[in-house]
Amino acid sequence: MQWWSAEGDPEPQLKLDLRETRELGGLLIDWDTVDYATAYDIGASSDGQNWRIVASVEKSNGGRDYVPIRDLETRW
């Protein structure tokens, strides 16, 4: 499990390098119960430079978000 904070960043981003291309079926995010994003996009990239949005969340209420992503193979 990783802990990350975007304190003070007006447009925070978290980039994960999986070190090789992997197939993903979704993303599980455990948010802090007080400080969390209410809307966010999930991007994917094969090279860490060119990104595409693969999922968007519009109304998160904190806690645990499961974001399904279909047929995705990506490194970043």
Secondary structure, DSSP 8 states (H G I E B T S, - for coil): ------TT-SS-------SS-EEEEEEEEE--SSS--SSEEEEE-SSSSS-EEEEEES---SSEEEEEEEEEEE--
